[in-house]
Amino acid sequence: MDERELRQFLLYLGSALTAAGEAVNQIEEHLLKVASAYGSPNARVSVLPTYLVVALEPGEPATLEPTRQLRGGLRLDQTALVYDVLRAAERGEPTPAEGSERVLAAVRMPPRFGALTRTAGHAVLIGGICLILAPTWADILLAVLFGVVIGMLRLVGARWASAQMIMPVIAAFTVSAVTFLLAGGGWADADLRAMVAPLVTFLPGAMLTMGVVELSAYEMITGSSRLVAGTLQLLLLAFGIIGAAHVVGVPAPIAPEDVPNTIGWWAPWLGPLVVAIGNYLLHAGPRRSFGWLTLVLYAGWLGQYLGDLVLGGYLSGFVGALVLTLVAYAVERVPGGPPALVSFLPGFWLLVPGALTLIGMTEYLGQDTVRGAEDLIGAAASMISIALGVLCGHPLFRAAVR
């Protein structure tokens, strides 16, 4: 077997898994298993935020591959194809050259849905998140309209890498400025929680939580990098909100003590279904995966709800993440079920600590420093709770399978 082709296959596969959002300790475990299947049981693999290093034997020259060559994040259908290649490679089925071609084909695959459908999916996703926040009908209508605008901005910004860096600021400024102008004219209330819902796809909840997971697995470089990148994204969003408040000429908003639910008790329970529809359309869910995606989202949501009733707010995130992880890995083992990562990552928008952190950071930088600090501490506790749930879920599932 050509060792050069095997190294290239491992590097491409690891880069694709990194782009999909998998934790680096899991990526290293997968790649070592693949290397062993191809006759290199002593391979050495190191996964870092922007590149991978692979050596097939101790003492042999190592090969380095920048992960940015594969152009960043993957959709759900691309992630499913990459995991199909991974499963086949763990059995040693495709040749390394064929495996590399299949990985590149998955990464280059065009979106299954058109721009109009993806924009509509973004609006539906935002509407589902707003339902979970127990809002008013006016909040939902405004959030869905903002979802269309932000969905169009994301499509336009995806064409230029430089625009993607400032897109959180542009989106937060646009949403906040319009909300403040409507509030100034008496058309709407300037509610910080209602403004956060349209920005949910920019919130780095998964990034922050996976950073904590990687730090817990002693992956200090990648875990720290994720936490820094996620915090910067939150700062950009908070800067957009506060900047809009200053331009429009209103005080920086605060989160209300009690958010009224004028729709009905059923609104938060309908939310996960709407979020599943939005995720499926926006991120091009694999065929025949919608039912599984909905099941995993409801499992996580129900676990969080029951955990809140029994154990309280902070531990509810632990229970929700634990149930979400167990069900996602169980679905993966069902014939025809999507990979766990496909149904697992969208669940962070239900358990997301990013929304709480953005609210706290905006309050801290704005007019309510004390309350903002309290919300930031609460968000940090929720993030650690969710990360512990993820950390416990995978080993528990593997132990149950054994």
C-alpha positions as a Python dict, from the first residue, in 0.01 Angstrom:
ca = {
    (1, 'M'): (0, 0, 0),
    (2, 'D'): (122, 349, -86),
    (3, 'E'): (200, 514, 249),
    (4, 'R'): (181, 861, 94),
    (5, 'E'): (-178, 798, -18),
    (6, 'L'): (-270, 664, 326),
    (7, 'R'): (-128, 973, 498),
    (8, 'Q'): (-316, 1197, 257),
    (9, 'F'): (-640, 1005, 321),
    (10, 'L'): (-598, 1037, 698),
    (11, 'L'): (-528, 1409, 666),
    (12, 'Y'): (-828, 1476, 443),
    (13, 'L'): (-1057, 1266, 661),
    (14, 'G'): (-936, 1441, 977),
    (15, 'S'): (-979, 1783, 815),
    (16, 'A'): (-1336, 1699, 714),
    (17, 'L'): (-1421, 1576, 1064),
    (18, 'T'): (-1275, 1898, 1207),
    (19, 'A'): (-1489, 2103, 969),
    (20, 'A'): (-1795, 1901, 1075),
    (21, 'G'): (-1741, 2011, 1437),
    (22, 'E'): (-1628, 1684, 1596),
    (23, 'A'): (-1418, 1703, 1915),
    (24, 'V'): (-1047, 1657, 1845),
    (25, 'N'): (-1006, 1367, 2090),
    (26, 'Q'): (-1277, 1180, 1899),
    (27, 'I'): (-1111, 1266, 1565),
    (28, 'E'): (-778, 1129, 1684),
    (29, 'E'): (-948, 810, 1802),
    (30, 'H'): (-1122, 767, 1465),
    (31, 'L'): (-805, 827, 1263),
    (32, 'L'): (-599, 582, 1470),
    (33, 'K'): (-867, 318, 1414),
    (34, 'V'): (-860, 384, 1038),
    (35, 'A'): (-479, 370, 1029),
    (36, 'S'): (-487, 36, 1211),
    (37, 'A'): (-740, -100, 959),
    (38, 'Y'): (-494, -17, 680),
    (39, 'G'): (-198, -187, 846),
    (40, 'S'): (-49, 100, 1050),
    (41, 'P'): (-139, 24, 1413),
    (42, 'N'): (148, 241, 1543),
    (43, 'A'): (37, 560, 1369),
    (44, 'R'): (65, 894, 1547),
    (45, 'V'): (-200, 1165, 1499),
    (46, 'S'): (-225, 1517, 1636),
    (47, 'V'): (-528, 1738, 1559),
    (48, 'L'): (-496, 2113, 1614),
    (49, 'P'): (-737, 2400, 1535),
    (50, 'T'): (-593, 2483, 1192),
    (51, 'Y'): (-391, 2179, 1090),
    (52, 'L'): (-333, 1806, 1144),
    (53, 'V'): (-10, 1609, 1176),
    (54, 'V'): (12, 1238, 1085),
    (55, 'A'): (299, 989, 1105),
    (56, 'L'): (246, 621, 1026),
    (57, 'E'): (527, 493, 1249),
    (58, 'P'): (716, 637, 1547),
    (59, 'G'): (1035, 808, 1430),
    (60, 'E'): (919, 841, 1069),
    (61, 'P'): (870, 1180, 902),
    (62, 'A'): (533, 1340, 979),
    (63, 'T'): (302, 1508, 728),
    (64, 'L'): (117, 1831, 804),
    (65, 'E'): (-211, 1942, 642),
    (66, 'P'): (-389, 2278, 694),
    (67, 'T'): (-757, 2217, 770),
    (68, 'R'): (-864, 2541, 601),
    (69, 'Q'): (-799, 2377, 264),
    (70, 'L'): (-1142, 2213, 299),
    (71, 'R'): (-1314, 2553, 341),
    (72, 'G'): (-1465, 2545, 687),
    (73, 'G'): (-1794, 2412, 823),
    (74, 'L'): (-2001, 2135, 666),
    (75, 'R'): (-2376, 2098, 620),
    (76, 'L'): (-2559, 1803, 773),
    (77, 'D'): (-2572, 1609, 444),
    (78, 'Q'): (-2198, 1659, 394),
    (79, 'T'): (-2129, 1545, 749),
    (80, 'A'): (-2334, 1229, 690),
    (81, 'L'): (-2132, 1147, 376),
    (82, 'V'): (-1802, 1202, 557),
    (83, 'Y'): (-1914, 961, 829),
    (84, 'D'): (-2009, 706, 562),
    (85, 'V'): (-1649, 726, 440),
    (86, 'L'): (-1524, 695, 798),
    (87, 'R'): (-1730, 383, 867),
    (88, 'A'): (-1608, 220, 547),
    (89, 'A'): (-1248, 318, 623),
    (90, 'E'): (-1265, 166, 972),
    (91, 'R'): (-1335, -163, 791),
    (92, 'G'): (-1050, -99, 545),
    (93, 'E'): (-1283, -109, 244),
    (94, 'P'): (-1193, 177, 6),
    (95, 'T'): (-836, 225, -107),
    (96, 'P'): (-674, 536, 43),
    (97, 'A'): (-691, 711, -295),
    (98, 'E'): (-1061, 629, -330),
    (99, 'G'): (-1122, 743, 28),
    (100, 'S'): (-956, 1079, -39),
    (101, 'E'): (-1170, 1128, -349),
    (102, 'R'): (-1487, 1046, -156),
    (103, 'V'): (-1399, 1294, 119),
    (104, 'L'): (-1328, 1571, -132),
    (105, 'A'): (-1651, 1487, -320),
    (106, 'A'): (-1850, 1522, 6),
    (107, 'V'): (-1685, 1855, 87),
    (108, 'R'): (-1747, 1992, -265),
    (109, 'M'): (-2105, 1865, -288),
    (110, 'P'): (-2345, 2151, -373),
    (111, 'P'): (-2638, 2224, -139),
    (112, 'R'): (-2935, 1994, -185),
    (113, 'F'): (-3178, 2285, -137),
    (114, 'G'): (-3178, 2614, -323),
    (115, 'A'): (-3113, 2959, -179),
    (116, 'L'): (-3485, 3035, -136),
    (117, 'T'): (-3546, 2713, 60),
    (118, 'R'): (-3244, 2770, 283),
    (119, 'T'): (-3352, 3127, 356),
    (120, 'A'): (-3699, 3002, 447),
    (121, 'G'): (-3537, 2735, 665),
    (122, 'H'): (-3344, 3002, 850),
    (123, 'A'): (-3665, 3195, 918),
    (124, 'V'): (-3841, 2878, 1038),
    (125, 'L'): (-3547, 2794, 1266),
    (126, 'I'): (-3556, 3141, 1420),
    (127, 'G'): (-3933, 3110, 1470),
    (128, 'G'): (-3880, 2782, 1655),
    (129, 'I'): (-3619, 2931, 1886),
    (130, 'C'): (-3852, 3224, 1954),
    (131, 'L'): (-4132, 2981, 2044),
    (132, 'I'): (-3905, 2817, 2301),
    (133, 'L'): (-3841, 3158, 2460),
    (134, 'A'): (-4217, 3179, 2534),
    (135, 'P'): (-4277, 3511, 2355),
    (136, 'T'): (-4569, 3712, 2220),
    (137, 'W'): (-4711, 3682, 1869),
    (138, 'A'): (-4544, 4012, 1782),
    (139, 'D'): (-4207, 3871, 1891),
    (140, 'I'): (-4250, 3569, 1664),
    (141, 'L'): (-4355, 3776, 1364),
    (142, 'L'): (-4062, 4013, 1408),
    (143, 'A'): (-3818, 3725, 1467),
    (144, 'V'): (-3930, 3543, 1150),
    (145, 'L'): (-3893, 3861, 943),
    (146, 'F'): (-3547, 3910, 1088),
    (147, 'G'): (-3475, 3544, 1012),
    (148, 'V'): (-3540, 3609, 642),
    (149, 'V'): (-3311, 3915, 644),
    (150, 'I'): (-3029, 3737, 831),
    (151, 'G'): (-3067, 3429, 610),
    (152, 'M'): (-3015, 3645, 301),
    (153, 'L'): (-2715, 3819, 463),
    (154, 'R'): (-2557, 3480, 541),
    (155, 'L'): (-2601, 3363, 183),
    (156, 'V'): (-2440, 3678, 48),
    (157, 'G'): (-2160, 3674, 305),
    (158, 'A'): (-2078, 3307, 239),
    (159, 'R'): (-1921, 3409, -94),
    (160, 'W'): (-1645, 3615, 69),
    (161, 'A'): (-1430, 3491, 356),
    (162, 'S'): (-1358, 3846, 474),
    (163, 'A'): (-1731, 3921, 500),
    (164, 'Q'): (-1788, 3618, 722),
    (165, 'M'): (-1567, 3769, 993),
    (166, 'I'): (-1779, 4083, 1028),
    (167, 'M'): (-2116, 3919, 956),
    (168, 'P'): (-2205, 3880, 1330),
    (169, 'V'): (-2159, 4255, 1381),
    (170, 'I'): (-2363, 4340, 1069),
    (171, 'A'): (-2643, 4102, 1167),
    (172, 'A'): (-2657, 4215, 1531),
    (173, 'F'): (-2647, 4583, 1433),
    (174, 'T'): (-2923, 4541, 1173),
    (175, 'V'): (-3158, 4345, 1399),
    (176, 'S'): (-3100, 4572, 1699),
    (177, 'A'): (-3129, 4901, 1509),
    (178, 'V'): (-3460, 4803, 1351),
    (179, 'T'): (-3593, 4680, 1686),
    (180, 'F'): (-3494, 5002, 1862),
    (181, 'L'): (-3648, 5216, 1586),
    (182, 'L'): (-3975, 5020, 1612),
    (183, 'A'): (-3967, 5054, 1990),
    (184, 'G'): (-3904, 5427, 1962),
    (185, 'G'): (-4211, 5461, 1741),
    (186, 'G'): (-4423, 5259, 1983),
    (187, 'W'): (-4454, 4961, 1750),
    (188, 'A'): (-4266, 4708, 1963),
    (189, 'D'): (-4093, 4659, 2300),
    (190, 'A'): (-3709, 4655, 2302),
    (191, 'D'): (-3670, 4309, 2455),
    (192, 'L'): (-3314, 4173, 2457),
    (193, 'R'): (-3432, 3812, 2453),
    (194, 'A'): (-3648, 3874, 2146),
    (195, 'M'): (-3348, 4026, 1969),
    (196, 'V'): (-3124, 3728, 2052),
    (197, 'A'): (-3353, 3478, 1873),
    (198, 'P'): (-3279, 3606, 1517),
    (199, 'L'): (-2906, 3587, 1595),
    (200, 'V'): (-2915, 3226, 1715),
    (201, 'T'): (-2727, 3085, 1413),
    (202, 'F'): (-2431, 3308, 1505),
    (203, 'L'): (-2425, 3195, 1867),
    (204, 'P'): (-2124, 2969, 1937),
    (205, 'G'): (-2301, 2744, 2187),
    (206, 'A'): (-2160, 2425, 2034),
    (207, 'M'): (-1814, 2583, 2005),
    (208, 'L'): (-1810, 2690, 2369),
    (209, 'T'): (-1938, 2356, 2496),
    (210, 'M'): (-1703, 2149, 2277),
    (211, 'G'): (-1418, 2369, 2399),
    (212, 'V'): (-1498, 2270, 2757),
    (213, 'V'): (-1526, 1904, 2650),
    (214, 'E'): (-1183, 1918, 2484),
    (215, 'L'): (-1024, 2086, 2786),
    (216, 'S'): (-1170, 1808, 3001),
    (217, 'A'): (-1000, 1559, 2765),
    (218, 'Y'): (-666, 1745, 2813),
    (219, 'E'): (-676, 1890, 2461),
    (220, 'M'): (-558, 2228, 2591),
    (221, 'I'): (-466, 2398, 2263),
    (222, 'T'): (-783, 2318, 2072),
    (223, 'G'): (-1012, 2361, 2371),
    (224, 'S'): (-864, 2700, 2457),
    (225, 'S'): (-880, 2808, 2093),
    (226, 'R'): (-1249, 2720, 2070),
    (227, 'L'): (-1327, 2912, 2388),
    (228, 'V'): (-1138, 3220, 2267),
    (229, 'A'): (-1300, 3207, 1921),
    (230, 'G'): (-1646, 3160, 2074),
    (231, 'T'): (-1595, 3447, 2318),
    (232, 'L'): (-1481, 3676, 2033),
    (233, 'Q'): (-1795, 3587, 1838),
    (234, 'L'): (-2009, 3679, 2138),
    (235, 'L'): (-1821, 4006, 2179),
    (236, 'L'): (-1884, 4092, 1813),
    (237, 'L'): (-2257, 4022, 1856),
    (238, 'A'): (-2274, 4225, 2178),
    (239, 'F'): (-2084, 4510, 2011),
    (240, 'G'): (-2340, 4515, 1727),
    (241, 'I'): (-2630, 4537, 1973),
    (242, 'I'): (-2472, 4809, 2186),
    (243, 'G'): (-2353, 5000, 1878),
    (244, 'A'): (-2707, 5002, 1740),
    (245, 'A'): (-2836, 5133, 2073),
    (246, 'H'): (-2592, 5424, 2062),
    (247, 'V'): (-2661, 5507, 1697),
    (248, 'V'): (-3038, 5502, 1743),
    (249, 'G'): (-3008, 5689, 2071),
    (250, 'V'): (-3164, 5451, 2324),
    (251, 'P'): (-3009, 5286, 2634),
    (252, 'A'): (-2851, 4944, 2587),
    (253, 'P'): (-3128, 4692, 2658),
    (254, 'I'): (-3159, 4454, 2951),
    (255, 'A'): (-3335, 4121, 2979),
    (256, 'P'): (-3673, 4147, 3150),
    (257, 'E'): (-3732, 3963, 3477),
    (258, 'D'): (-4038, 3779, 3348),
    (259, 'V'): (-4096, 3712, 2980),
    (260, 'P'): (-4473, 3696, 2920),
    (261, 'N'): (-4605, 3404, 2717),
    (262, 'T'): (-4920, 3532, 2549),
    (263, 'I'): (-4937, 3249, 2294),
    (264, 'G'): (-5010, 2950, 2516),
    (265, 'W'): (-4849, 2675, 2721),
    (266, 'W'): (-4793, 2470, 2406),
    (267, 'A'): (-4554, 2721, 2243),
    (268, 'P'): (-4227, 2592, 2399),
    (269, 'W'): (-4332, 2232, 2324),
    (270, 'L'): (-4392, 2310, 1958),
    (271, 'G'): (-4055, 2485, 1938),
    (272, 'P'): (-3829, 2175, 1898),
    (273, 'L'): (-4039, 2052, 1603),
    (274, 'V'): (-4013, 2389, 1430),
    (275, 'V'): (-3639, 2401, 1506),
    (276, 'A'): (-3601, 2054, 1349),
    (277, 'I'): (-3779, 2170, 1031),
    (278, 'G'): (-3563, 2481, 1011),
    (279, 'N'): (-3241, 2286, 1066),
    (280, 'Y'): (-3337, 2029, 804),
    (281, 'L'): (-3400, 2298, 541),
    (282, 'L'): (-3117, 2536, 632),
    (283, 'H'): (-2840, 2278, 676),
    (284, 'A'): (-2966, 2028, 416),
    (285, 'G'): (-3039, 1734, 643),
    (286, 'P'): (-2966, 1391, 488),
    (287, 'R'): (-3258, 1214, 325),
    (288, 'R'): (-3484, 1023, 565),
    (289, 'S'): (-3317, 1191, 865),
    (290, 'F'): (-3589, 1440, 964),
    (291, 'G'): (-3772, 1199, 1197),
    (292, 'W'): (-3449, 1103, 1375),
    (293, 'L'): (-3346, 1468, 1406),
    (294, 'T'): (-3683, 1554, 1561),
    (295, 'L'): (-3659, 1260, 1803),
    (296, 'V'): (-3314, 1364, 1928),
    (297, 'L'): (-3416, 1730, 1969),
    (298, 'Y'): (-3726, 1639, 2167),
    (299, 'A'): (-3526, 1396, 2381),
    (300, 'G'): (-3281, 1670, 2474),
    (301, 'W'): (-3557, 1924, 2531),
    (302, 'L'): (-3759, 1686, 2749),
    (303, 'G'): (-3448, 1592, 2948),
    (304, 'Q'): (-3374, 1956, 3013),
    (305, 'Y'): (-3736, 2026, 3111),
    (306, 'L'): (-3756, 1736, 3356),
    (307, 'G'): (-3409, 1813, 3490),
    (308, 'D'): (-3520, 2169, 3564),
    (309, 'L'): (-3826, 2042, 3753),
    (310, 'V'): (-3633, 1789, 3962),
    (311, 'L'): (-3280, 1928, 3998),
    (312, 'G'): (-3303, 2299, 3918),
    (313, 'G'): (-3176, 2529, 3645),
    (314, 'Y'): (-2802, 2459, 3636),
    (315, 'L'): (-2830, 2080, 3643),
    (316, 'S'): (-3108, 2084, 3383),
    (317, 'G'): (-2842, 2143, 3118),
    (318, 'F'): (-2652, 1837, 3241),
    (319, 'V'): (-2960, 1614, 3217),
    (320, 'G'): (-3059, 1756, 2878),
    (321, 'A'): (-2709, 1708, 2731),
    (322, 'L'): (-2681, 1358, 2879),
    (323, 'V'): (-3013, 1247, 2729),
    (324, 'L'): (-2935, 1421, 2398),
    (325, 'T'): (-2600, 1242, 2371),
    (326, 'L'): (-2737, 899, 2463),
    (327, 'V'): (-3027, 921, 2216),
    (328, 'A'): (-2805, 1059, 1936),
    (329, 'Y'): (-2561, 768, 1967),
    (330, 'A'): (-2847, 520, 1995),
    (331, 'V'): (-3001, 657, 1674),
    (332, 'E'): (-2663, 623, 1501),
    (333, 'R'): (-2670, 245, 1561),
    (334, 'V'): (-3017, 203, 1412),
    (335, 'P'): (-3005, 89, 1045),
    (336, 'G'): (-3058, 401, 835),
    (337, 'G'): (-3001, 635, 1129),
    (338, 'P'): (-2783, 943, 1072),
    (339, 'P'): (-2443, 985, 1240),
    (340, 'A'): (-2465, 1107, 1598),
    (341, 'L'): (-2301, 1439, 1509),
    (342, 'V'): (-2575, 1517, 1253),
    (343, 'S'): (-2852, 1505, 1515),
    (344, 'F'): (-2631, 1606, 1807),
    (345, 'L'): (-2504, 1951, 1702),
    (346, 'P'): (-2848, 2105, 1626),
    (347, 'G'): (-2946, 2016, 1982),
    (348, 'F'): (-2709, 2281, 2115),
    (349, 'W'): (-2953, 2546, 1995),
    (350, 'L'): (-3202, 2409, 2247),
    (351, 'L'): (-2949, 2366, 2528),
    (352, 'V'): (-2735, 2653, 2404),
    (353, 'P'): (-2547, 2853, 2671),
    (354, 'G'): (-2454, 3103, 2400),
    (355, 'A'): (-2785, 3290, 2424),
    (356, 'L'): (-2747, 3337, 2801),
    (357, 'T'): (-2385, 3445, 2756),
    (358, 'L'): (-2475, 3699, 2487),
    (359, 'I'): (-2748, 3846, 2709),
    (360, 'G'): (-2508, 3869, 3003),
    (361, 'M'): (-2227, 4018, 2795),
    (362, 'T'): (-2459, 4279, 2643),
    (363, 'E'): (-2585, 4378, 2987),
    (364, 'Y'): (-2230, 4389, 3125),
    (365, 'L'): (-2105, 4614, 2845),
    (366, 'G'): (-2422, 4821, 2856),
    (367, 'Q'): (-2615, 4972, 3144),
    (368, 'D'): (-2646, 4685, 3395),
    (369, 'T'): (-2298, 4567, 3493),
    (370, 'V'): (-2400, 4381, 3809),
    (371, 'R'): (-2684, 4190, 3646),
    (372, 'G'): (-2470, 4120, 3341),
    (373, 'A'): (-2200, 3966, 3561),
    (374, 'E'): (-2462, 3748, 3730),
    (375, 'D'): (-2593, 3629, 3392),
    (376, 'L'): (-2239, 3558, 3270),
    (377, 'I'): (-2168, 3345, 3578),
    (378, 'G'): (-2497, 3161, 3526),
    (379, 'A'): (-2414, 3103, 3158),
    (380, 'A'): (-2067, 2968, 3249),
    (381, 'A'): (-2225, 2727, 3499),
    (382, 'S'): (-2476, 2614, 3234),
    (383, 'M'): (-2197, 2561, 2980),
    (384, 'I'): (-1997, 2346, 3221),
    (385, 'S'): (-2313, 2154, 3311),
    (386, 'I'): (-2388, 2079, 2944),
    (387, 'A'): (-2026, 1982, 2877),
    (388, 'L'): (-2036, 1737, 3169),
    (389, 'G'): (-2353, 1586, 3026),
    (390, 'V'): (-2180, 1532, 2691),
    (391, 'L'): (-1869, 1390, 2862),
    (392, 'C'): (-2077, 1142, 3062),
    (393, 'G'): (-2312, 1049, 2778),
    (394, 'H'): (-2065, 891, 2536),
    (395, 'P'): (-1887, 659, 2785),
    (396, 'L'): (-2220, 560, 2938),
    (397, 'F'): (-2353, 463, 2598),
    (398, 'R'): (-2042, 263, 2510),
    (399, 'A'): (-2060, 86, 2845),
    (400, 'A'): (-2426, 3, 2784),
    (401, 'V'): (-2346, -134, 2437),
    (402, 'R'): (-2068, -353, 2578),
}
